[in-house]
Amino acid sequence: MTVDVITRDGSQVRVPDDAVDGLASRMRGALVRGDDPAADAEPCEVWNAMHVGRPALTARCSGTADVVDAVNFAREWGLLLAVRGGGHSVAGFSTVQDGMVVDLSGMRGVQVDPDRRLARVQAGALLGDVDRETQAFGLATPLGRVSETGVAGLSLGGGYGHLQNRHGLSCDNIVAAQVVCADGEIRTASAGVNPDLYWALRGGGGNFGIVASFTFRLCPLGPTVAFAGTFYPLEDLADVERRWRDHVVGAPDAVTSFVVSLTFPAAPGMPEVIHDRPVAVVGGLYAGDPDDGMRVLAPLRELGTPLFDLSQPMPYSVVQSSFDALFPRGVLRAYWKSQYLDALTDDAIDAIAARALDRPGPMTLVNTFHIGGAVHAVGAEETAFAERSSPFMVSFDTMWTDAAQDSEAVDWGRSAWQEMAKFGNGNVFLNFTGLADEPAQAGVDSAFGRNLRRLAQVKAAYDPDNLFQVNNNVLPAS
Ligand SMILES: Cc1cc2nc3c(=O)[nH]c(=O)nc-3n(C[C@H](O)[C@H](O)[C@H](O)COP(=O)(O)OP(=O)(O)OC[C@H]3O[C@@H](n4cnc5c(N)ncnc54)[C@H](O)[C@@H]3O)c2cc1C
């Protein structure tokens, strides 16, 4: 008996049972075969329902040693390998049909050192795991806005969130990482050890090895923070967003703010006036004293005539999961694309508003994010994450549930994005990229900008044969 697995050159290799059994016996976690009927009973493991592939082999790692064995196995057999942290890759990078997956979802440990203000985080941890442990000490590290997203993919690709303007991107707060490289060696990456690898990991994605654990810098925060969440009628978006833009560009760095257009579901506990109603939500978090924060955030609540205003001091952990219900795992089909803008002109706002009113379905979001402060304080070449100057990012998060609507929905997202390109500076956020099988290489290359050459050199040093290629792929320098 054999297991047929896709290789990196697109052919198929017949891996004999005794080789598979050998790996299984070395691992502490389970090695699941795609032809095992038990695999059918597994809960959905990837967030985007468009990408539910069936790997031939899934190594459910329980620690770094399992990752080493799985990497060695994939390299020796030439297998096409995907890596799954939290499984939230919108483009579908966390699984691979008939290939091999290294699944880190069993590695969710978080250990906080409150004296040194550091957290050691295993690479399968979700954002909520980290927030839960760090908040127990009144500490936090910048992460994203949906608590079930994976720390690994988010922070290796940059990582925007409610603390970014005050404390930087998630990747800016990585102090060290333990990485299993393509040769199976475990390396530390930090400012003092393998600094080229450390540089590349902060924004370069999963190209350079499998991170088994991160060490993040922590800042004092909460447990209560000031949060603005004001719901305006979607028809008023153009006016509201003009006033929002004029305000946020001069707001203190402690404020991180955004505008989300959506049709709010009929959620229990929320007032009926917003049930199933298209709304523009102006959100913002103040990273500092909550009373000061409520005063500073007040203008975000006065940008028009709100339908409803939930702004108030609230636990940071509640803020961090307040959008979760909009993004259930394995249910939504999704196509997200973004554009960075050097200026949010009136014409750009009108285009955003027109698209927000013309969304292909109630689950699709149109977002504008304000970016500045600590994100811009880092030089474009200091880390691999090159986008350090755009003050705004617009994203079209096209989401639907019926597979029959795939092509219509993707077309809408793509055309909205192309239209916004007129107002953008040509750069995109690589964690919000369309589909894995789109001809994306040009977009990937331009997103890394001036850093691409150096990234290709680091790739050549640590992964010359491109073992880690199911990602926003950087090709090794030749
Ligand atoms: C609902 C939702 C909300 C989001 N919110 C935000 C947000 O607020 N801010 C933001 O910046 N982004 C956000 N994103 C985008 C998110 O950052 C990316 O989708 C990210 O890739 C998710 O990380 P993951 O570990 O869950 O992904 P996975 O799908 O597991 O992995 C994504 C990529 O990272 C690589 N990777 C994962 N783990 C490792 C590892 N340990 N070592 C090496 N490579 C690894 C994988 O190979 C893959 O290429 C959101 C996405 C979704 C679906």
The ligand as an SDF file (V2000), in Angstrom:
LIG
                    3D

 53 58  0  0  0  0  0  0  0  0999 V2000
  -11.9800   36.6350    9.6660 C   0  0  0  0  0  0  0  0  0  0  0  0
  -10.6290   37.2260    9.3850 C   0  0  0  0  0  0  0  0  0  0  0  0
  -10.2480   38.3650   10.0460 C   0  0  0  0  0  0  0  0  0  0  0  0
   -8.9930   38.9310    9.7830 C   0  0  0  0  0  0  0  0  0  0  0  0
   -8.6320   40.0580   10.4590 N   0  0  0  0  0  0  0  0  0  0  0  0
   -7.4150   40.5820   10.2480 C   0  0  0  0  0  0  0  0  0  0  0  0
   -6.9740   41.7240   10.9750 C   0  0  0  0  0  0  0  0  0  0  0  0
   -7.6980   42.2710   11.7920 O   0  0  0  0  0  0  0  0  0  0  0  0
   -5.7310   42.1960   10.7240 N   0  0  0  0  0  0  0  0  0  0  0  0
   -4.9010   41.6180    9.8140 C   0  0  0  0  0  0  0  0  0  0  0  0
   -3.7850   42.0990    9.6520 O   0  0  0  0  0  0  0  0  0  0  0  0
   -5.2830   40.5330    9.1180 N   0  0  0  0  0  0  0  0  0  0  0  0
   -6.5180   40.0200    9.3170 C   0  0  0  0  0  0  0  0  0  0  0  0
   -6.9110   38.9240    8.5990 N   0  0  0  0  0  0  0  0  0  0  0  0
   -6.0020   38.3400    7.6090 C   0  0  0  0  0  0  0  0  0  0  0  0
   -5.0960   37.3660    8.3230 C   0  0  0  0  0  0  0  0  0  0  0  0
   -4.0060   38.0830    8.8500 O   0  0  0  0  0  0  0  0  0  0  0  0
   -4.5450   36.3160    7.3670 C   0  0  0  0  0  0  0  0  0  0  0  0
   -5.6200   35.6210    6.8030 O   0  0  0  0  0  0  0  0  0  0  0  0
   -3.5960   35.3620    8.0710 C   0  0  0  0  0  0  0  0  0  0  0  0
   -2.9220   34.6280    7.1010 O   0  0  0  0  0  0  0  0  0  0  0  0
   -4.2910   34.4350    9.0210 C   0  0  0  0  0  0  0  0  0  0  0  0
   -3.3500   33.7070    9.7630 O   0  0  0  0  0  0  0  0  0  0  0  0
   -3.6200   32.1590   10.1100 P   0  0  0  0  0  0  0  0  0  0  0  0
   -2.5000   31.6510   10.9200 O   0  0  0  0  0  0  0  0  0  0  0  0
   -5.0050   32.0160   10.6310 O   0  0  0  0  0  0  0  0  0  0  0  0
   -3.5670   31.6190    8.6500 O   0  0  0  0  0  0  0  0  0  0  0  0
   -3.1980   30.2350    7.9730 P   0  0  0  0  0  0  0  0  0  0  0  0
   -4.2510   30.0810    6.9270 O   0  0  0  0  0  0  0  0  0  0  0  0
   -3.0300   29.1350    8.9160 O   0  0  0  0  0  0  0  0  0  0  0  0
   -1.8230   30.5990    7.2990 O   0  0  0  0  0  0  0  0  0  0  0  0
   -1.7300   31.6820    6.4170 C   0  0  0  0  0  0  0  0  0  0  0  0
   -0.3330   31.7450    5.8310 C   0  0  0  0  0  0  0  0  0  0  0  0
    0.6250   31.8560    6.8570 O   0  0  0  0  0  0  0  0  0  0  0  0
    1.5610   30.7930    6.7880 C   0  0  0  0  0  0  0  0  0  0  0  0
    1.7860   30.2930    8.1320 N   0  0  0  0  0  0  0  0  0  0  0  0
    0.8590   30.0210    9.0550 C   0  0  0  0  0  0  0  0  0  0  0  0
    1.4510   29.5970   10.1740 N   0  0  0  0  0  0  0  0  0  0  0  0
    2.7720   29.6020    9.9460 C   0  0  0  0  0  0  0  0  0  0  0  0
    3.9150   29.2750   10.7200 C   0  0  0  0  0  0  0  0  0  0  0  0
    3.7980   28.8600   11.9680 N   0  0  0  0  0  0  0  0  0  0  0  0
    5.1310   29.4100   10.1640 N   0  0  0  0  0  0  0  0  0  0  0  0
    5.2770   29.8280    8.8960 C   0  0  0  0  0  0  0  0  0  0  0  0
    4.2310   30.1440    8.1230 N   0  0  0  0  0  0  0  0  0  0  0  0
    2.9920   30.0320    8.6440 C   0  0  0  0  0  0  0  0  0  0  0  0
    0.8860   29.7340    5.9420 C   0  0  0  0  0  0  0  0  0  0  0  0
    1.8040   28.9850    5.2420 O   0  0  0  0  0  0  0  0  0  0  0  0
    0.0350   30.5480    5.0110 C   0  0  0  0  0  0  0  0  0  0  0  0
    0.7770   30.9640    3.8930 O   0  0  0  0  0  0  0  0  0  0  0  0
   -8.1470   38.3450    8.8420 C   0  0  0  0  0  0  0  0  0  0  0  0
   -8.5540   37.1970    8.1530 C   0  0  0  0  0  0  0  0  0  0  0  0
   -9.7960   36.6450    8.4150 C   0  0  0  0  0  0  0  0  0  0  0  0
  -10.2450   35.4500    7.6570 C   0  0  0  0  0  0  0  0  0  0  0  0
  1  2  1  0
  2  3  1  0
  2 52  2  0
  3  4  2  0
  4  5  1  0
  4 50  1  0
  5  6  2  0
  6  7  1  0
  6 13  1  0
  7  8  2  0
  7  9  1  0
  9 10  1  0
 10 11  2  0
 10 12  1  0
 12 13  2  0
 13 14  1  0
 14 15  1  0
 14 50  1  0
 15 16  1  0
 16 17  1  0
 16 18  1  0
 18 19  1  0
 18 20  1  0
 20 21  1  0
 20 22  1  0
 22 23  1  0
 23 24  1  0
 24 25  2  0
 24 26  1  0
 24 27  1  0
 27 28  1  0
 28 29  2  0
 28 30  1  0
 28 31  1  0
 31 32  1  0
 32 33  1  0
 33 34  1  0
 33 48  1  0
 34 35  1  0
 35 36  1  0
 35 46  1  0
 36 37  1  0
 36 45  1  0
 37 38  2  0
 38 39  1  0
 39 40  1  0
 39 45  2  0
 40 41  1  0
 40 42  2  0
 42 43  1  0
 43 44  2  0
 44 45  1  0
 46 47  1  0
 46 48  1  0
 48 49  1  0
 50 51  2  0
 51 52  1  0
 52 53  1  0
M  END
$$$$
